[in-house]
Amino acid sequence: MLTFLLIFMTQLTTAQAAVTTKTIEYHQGDTTLEGYVAYDDAIAAPKPGVLIVPDWMGPGPFAFQKAEQLAKEGYVGFVVDVYGKGVRPKDGAEAGKLAGLFKGDRPLLRARMRAALDTLTAMKQVNTKKVLVMGYCFGGTAALELARSGAPLAGVASFHGGLSSPSPQDARNIKAPVLAMHGADDPFVPAPEVQAFKDEMKSAGVDLKFIAYAGAVHSFTNPAAGTDNKKGAAYNASADKESWKAFEEFVGRVFGKK
């Protein structure tokens, strides 16, 4: 009877354990950055870590929800701040200028990404041998740049991300499998850019899985994008669902058992 009660209480405690979330300050050079971390503190052992890079609007509810979702699955989710603490664009025009600064300065973008990676791997909750980076739109570009820098990663995933590179030869530095999920009708990442990316990965011998979702354009995972494909960026429920399924399968492959 006592054994049964102990087992019951353990199960009850685990079931009631809440995901811990908090903002965390970190630095790249003299710049203060502010990330967001989520993990299940009921899991004592170090957990695989996932860097989540938001789209060009920066950290916000969409990325935070992804971190919390991954925390419930037994990972440590860390939302990356590329721009800096308090630097949050008010609209798309402002976001485009900010993202453009970093796309035009890949060394700085890589430095911001490396600062996030170093912060995540310094956490006692994280298994440093199992860290993956994922990104959305501009965040996809950032995720790929971290991989091109030679960072020690278990996997790289891009959701409707920018695929261009001013230094395609750097793909030889990628140490992990890459999953790129793309809207087949995305006007912002057109066919020549897609082909150049595929050629870059093939030339470097990168383990690439590229999935193009028919009828999907840019931002297909984001409900806030609306549903009008004519704008070039729109939510697509089917592509959203299928891409997350592909991502989950990818995570299982690169991490294996937790």
ROTISE-989912 format. One record per residue (C-alpha): y, z, x; residue number from 1. Coordinates in steps of 0.1 Angstrom, whole numbers, plus 5000, padded with zeros to 4 digits. Example, Ala and Ser with C-alpha at 12.3 -4.5 7.8 and 13.67 -1.06 7.14 Angstrom:
2
+------+------+------+-----+
:    v :    w :    u : num :
+------+------+------+-----+
: 4955 : 5078 : 5123 :   1 :
: 4989 : 5071 : 5137 :   2 :
+------+------+------+-----+
***
This chain:
258
+------+------+------+-----+
:    v :    w :    u : num :
+------+------+------+-----+
: 5000 : 5000 : 5000 :   1 :
: 5024 : 5009 : 5028 :   2 :
: 5016 : 4976 : 5046 :   3 :
: 5024 : 4957 : 5014 :   4 :
: 5057 : 4975 : 5010 :   5 :
: 5067 : 4968 : 5046 :   6 :
: 5059 : 4931 : 5041 :   7 :
: 5078 : 4931 : 5008 :   8 :
: 5109 : 4947 : 5023 :   9 :
: 5109 : 4923 : 5052 :  10 :
: 5107 : 4893 : 5029 :  11 :
: 5135 : 4908 : 5007 :  12 :
: 5157 : 4914 : 5037 :  13 :
: 5152 : 4878 : 5050 :  14 :
: 5158 : 4863 : 5016 :  15 :
: 5191 : 4883 : 5012 :  16 :
: 5203 : 4875 : 5047 :  17 :
: 5236 : 4856 : 5045 :  18 :
: 5247 : 4829 : 5068 :  19 :
: 5273 : 4842 : 5092 :  20 :
: 5304 : 4820 : 5095 :  21 :
: 5335 : 4824 : 5116 :  22 :
: 5363 : 4806 : 5133 :  23 :
: 5362 : 4807 : 5171 :  24 :
: 5389 : 4800 : 5197 :  25 :
: 5380 : 4781 : 5228 :  26 :
: 5399 : 4762 : 5255 :  27 :
: 5401 : 4728 : 5272 :  28 :
: 5425 : 4732 : 5301 :  29 :
: 5457 : 4748 : 5287 :  30 :
: 5449 : 4737 : 5251 :  31 :
: 5436 : 4762 : 5226 :  32 :
: 5411 : 4748 : 5202 :  33 :
: 5397 : 4763 : 5170 :  34 :
: 5361 : 4756 : 5160 :  35 :
: 5339 : 4769 : 5131 :  36 :
: 5305 : 4783 : 5136 :  37 :
: 5277 : 4790 : 5111 :  38 :
: 5243 : 4806 : 5117 :  39 :
: 5217 : 4828 : 5101 :  40 :
: 5218 : 4862 : 5118 :  41 :
: 5184 : 4871 : 5103 :  42 :
: 5168 : 4848 : 5129 :  43 :
: 5168 : 4868 : 5161 :  44 :
: 5154 : 4841 : 5185 :  45 :
: 5178 : 4816 : 5200 :  46 :
: 5182 : 4786 : 5176 :  47 :
: 5188 : 4749 : 5182 :  48 :
: 5225 : 4741 : 5181 :  49 :
: 5243 : 4712 : 5164 :  50 :
: 5278 : 4701 : 5173 :  51 :
: 5295 : 4686 : 5142 :  52 :
: 5325 : 4663 : 5149 :  53 :
: 5346 : 4657 : 5118 :  54 :
: 5364 : 4625 : 5109 :  55 :
: 5399 : 4618 : 5119 :  56 :
: 5413 : 4644 : 5095 :  57 :
: 5399 : 4671 : 5118 :  58 :
: 5380 : 4703 : 5108 :  59 :
: 5378 : 4710 : 5071 :  60 :
: 5356 : 4718 : 5041 :  61 :
: 5333 : 4688 : 5045 :  62 :
: 5323 : 4696 : 5081 :  63 :
: 5322 : 4733 : 5074 :  64 :
: 5297 : 4727 : 5045 :  65 :
: 5275 : 4707 : 5069 :  66 :
: 5275 : 4736 : 5094 :  67 :
: 5265 : 4760 : 5067 :  68 :
: 5238 : 4737 : 5054 :  69 :
: 5224 : 4734 : 5089 :  70 :
: 5226 : 4772 : 5094 :  71 :
: 5204 : 4777 : 5063 :  72 :
: 5178 : 4754 : 5079 :  73 :
: 5177 : 4776 : 5110 :  74 :
: 5203 : 4759 : 5133 :  75 :
: 5236 : 4770 : 5147 :  76 :
: 5262 : 4746 : 5134 :  77 :
: 5295 : 4743 : 5153 :  78 :
: 5324 : 4723 : 5140 :  79 :
: 5343 : 4707 : 5169 :  80 :
: 5381 : 4707 : 5171 :  81 :
: 5392 : 4677 : 5191 :  82 :
: 5430 : 4679 : 5183 :  83 :
: 5438 : 4715 : 5190 :  84 :
: 5444 : 4747 : 5171 :  85 :
: 5469 : 4741 : 5142 :  86 :
: 5470 : 4704 : 5148 :  87 :
: 5458 : 4690 : 5115 :  88 :
: 5471 : 4656 : 5101 :  89 :
: 5486 : 4657 : 5067 :  90 :
: 5475 : 4622 : 5058 :  91 :
: 5457 : 4591 : 5070 :  92 :
: 5487 : 4576 : 5088 :  93 :
: 5491 : 4608 : 5109 :  94 :
: 5453 : 4610 : 5114 :  95 :
: 5452 : 4574 : 5126 :  96 :
: 5478 : 4582 : 5153 :  97 :
: 5461 : 4613 : 5165 :  98 :
: 5426 : 4597 : 5166 :  99 :
: 5442 : 4567 : 5183 : 100 :
: 5455 : 4589 : 5211 : 101 :
: 5420 : 4601 : 5219 : 102 :
: 5403 : 4567 : 5214 : 103 :
: 5428 : 4554 : 5240 : 104 :
: 5421 : 4582 : 5264 : 105 :
: 5383 : 4585 : 5266 : 106 :
: 5383 : 4610 : 5296 : 107 :
: 5404 : 4634 : 5275 : 108 :
: 5381 : 4629 : 5245 : 109 :
: 5351 : 4636 : 5267 : 110 :
: 5368 : 4667 : 5280 : 111 :
: 5375 : 4681 : 5245 : 112 :
: 5339 : 4674 : 5236 : 113 :
: 5325 : 4690 : 5267 : 114 :
: 5346 : 4721 : 5260 : 115 :
: 5330 : 4724 : 5226 : 116 :
: 5295 : 4719 : 5241 : 117 :
: 5301 : 4746 : 5267 : 118 :
: 5313 : 4770 : 5240 : 119 :
: 5283 : 4764 : 5218 : 120 :
: 5258 : 4768 : 5247 : 121 :
: 5274 : 4800 : 5258 : 122 :
: 5265 : 4816 : 5225 : 123 :
: 5236 : 4840 : 5227 : 124 :
: 5223 : 4826 : 5193 : 125 :
: 5217 : 4791 : 5208 : 126 :
: 5187 : 4776 : 5225 : 127 :
: 5206 : 4757 : 5253 : 128 :
: 5177 : 4732 : 5257 : 129 :
: 5180 : 4721 : 5221 : 130 :
: 5215 : 4709 : 5214 : 131 :
: 5224 : 4678 : 5193 : 132 :
: 5257 : 4662 : 5186 : 133 :
: 5266 : 4645 : 5153 : 134 :
: 5298 : 4629 : 5141 : 135 :
: 5315 : 4612 : 5112 : 136 :
: 5338 : 4582 : 5116 : 137 :
: 5361 : 4591 : 5145 : 138 :
: 5336 : 4620 : 5151 : 139 :
: 5309 : 4594 : 5157 : 140 :
: 5330 : 4579 : 5185 : 141 :
: 5335 : 4613 : 5200 : 142 :
: 5297 : 4621 : 5197 : 143 :
: 5288 : 4589 : 5216 : 144 :
: 5315 : 4596 : 5242 : 145 :
: 5300 : 4630 : 5249 : 146 :
: 5266 : 4613 : 5254 : 147 :
: 5281 : 4586 : 5276 : 148 :
: 5295 : 4613 : 5298 : 149 :
: 5260 : 4624 : 5308 : 150 :
: 5260 : 4657 : 5289 : 151 :
: 5227 : 4674 : 5285 : 152 :
: 5218 : 4667 : 5249 : 153 :
: 5186 : 4665 : 5229 : 154 :
: 5200 : 4639 : 5205 : 155 :
: 5231 : 4620 : 5193 : 156 :
: 5238 : 4610 : 5157 : 157 :
: 5266 : 4589 : 5143 : 158 :
: 5275 : 4586 : 5106 : 159 :
: 5296 : 4554 : 5100 : 160 :
: 5312 : 4560 : 5134 : 161 :
: 5332 : 4538 : 5157 : 162 :
: 5309 : 4522 : 5182 : 163 :
: 5332 : 4506 : 5208 : 164 :
: 5334 : 4516 : 5244 : 165 :
: 5359 : 4506 : 5271 : 166 :
: 5332 : 4513 : 5297 : 167 :
: 5298 : 4502 : 5283 : 168 :
: 5282 : 4507 : 5316 : 169 :
: 5284 : 4544 : 5310 : 170 :
: 5256 : 4541 : 5284 : 171 :
: 5233 : 4545 : 5314 : 172 :
: 5243 : 4582 : 5315 : 173 :
: 5229 : 4589 : 5280 : 174 :
: 5200 : 4613 : 5283 : 175 :
: 5190 : 4615 : 5247 : 176 :
: 5178 : 4594 : 5217 : 177 :
: 5206 : 4580 : 5196 : 178 :
: 5207 : 4575 : 5158 : 179 :
: 5235 : 4553 : 5145 : 180 :
: 5239 : 4550 : 5107 : 181 :
: 5262 : 4523 : 5096 : 182 :
: 5276 : 4507 : 5065 : 183 :
: 5264 : 4471 : 5065 : 184 :
: 5297 : 4460 : 5049 : 185 :
: 5320 : 4483 : 5070 : 186 :
: 5351 : 4463 : 5078 : 187 :
: 5364 : 4489 : 5103 : 188 :
: 5333 : 4486 : 5125 : 189 :
: 5326 : 4448 : 5122 : 190 :
: 5296 : 4428 : 5133 : 191 :
: 5309 : 4420 : 5169 : 192 :
: 5314 : 4457 : 5176 : 193 :
: 5280 : 4465 : 5162 : 194 :
: 5263 : 4438 : 5184 : 195 :
: 5282 : 4449 : 5215 : 196 :
: 5270 : 4485 : 5209 : 197 :
: 5234 : 4474 : 5204 : 198 :
: 5236 : 4453 : 5236 : 199 :
: 5251 : 4483 : 5255 : 200 :
: 5223 : 4506 : 5244 : 201 :
: 5196 : 4480 : 5251 : 202 :
: 5210 : 4472 : 5286 : 203 :
: 5210 : 4509 : 5294 : 204 :
: 5175 : 4515 : 5281 : 205 :
: 5187 : 4540 : 5255 : 206 :
: 5163 : 4551 : 5228 : 207 :
: 5183 : 4538 : 5198 : 208 :
: 5176 : 4537 : 5161 : 209 :
: 5202 : 4518 : 5142 : 210 :
: 5202 : 4518 : 5104 : 211 :
: 5225 : 4496 : 5084 : 212 :
: 5228 : 4505 : 5047 : 213 :
: 5233 : 4475 : 5024 : 214 :
: 5263 : 4476 : 5002 : 215 :
: 5279 : 4505 : 5021 : 216 :
: 5313 : 4505 : 5038 : 217 :
: 5331 : 4530 : 5060 : 218 :
: 5330 : 4568 : 5051 : 219 :
: 5299 : 4563 : 5029 : 220 :
: 5289 : 4600 : 5031 : 221 :
: 5323 : 4614 : 5019 : 222 :
: 5328 : 4618 : 4982 : 223 :
: 5365 : 4622 : 4987 : 224 :
: 5367 : 4585 : 4998 : 225 :
: 5362 : 4573 : 4962 : 226 :
: 5339 : 4545 : 4952 : 227 :
: 5360 : 4513 : 4956 : 228 :
: 5344 : 4493 : 4984 : 229 :
: 5374 : 4470 : 4984 : 230 :
: 5394 : 4496 : 5002 : 231 :
: 5369 : 4494 : 5031 : 232 :
: 5361 : 4531 : 5029 : 233 :
: 5341 : 4544 : 5000 : 234 :
: 5314 : 4569 : 4990 : 235 :
: 5279 : 4555 : 4985 : 236 :
: 5255 : 4581 : 4970 : 237 :
: 5224 : 4562 : 4980 : 238 :
: 5235 : 4556 : 5016 : 239 :
: 5246 : 4593 : 5018 : 240 :
: 5212 : 4605 : 5006 : 241 :
: 5192 : 4581 : 5028 : 242 :
: 5213 : 4587 : 5059 : 243 :
: 5209 : 4625 : 5056 : 244 :
: 5172 : 4620 : 5052 : 245 :
: 5171 : 4599 : 5084 : 246 :
: 5192 : 4625 : 5102 : 247 :
: 5168 : 4653 : 5092 : 248 :
: 5138 : 4633 : 5104 : 249 :
: 5157 : 4626 : 5137 : 250 :
: 5165 : 4663 : 5141 : 251 :
: 5128 : 4671 : 5136 : 252 :
: 5118 : 4646 : 5162 : 253 :
: 5142 : 4656 : 5189 : 254 :
: 5140 : 4693 : 5184 : 255 :
: 5103 : 4697 : 5175 : 256 :
: 5095 : 4732 : 5165 : 257 :
: 5123 : 4757 : 5164 : 258 :
+------+------+------+-----+
***
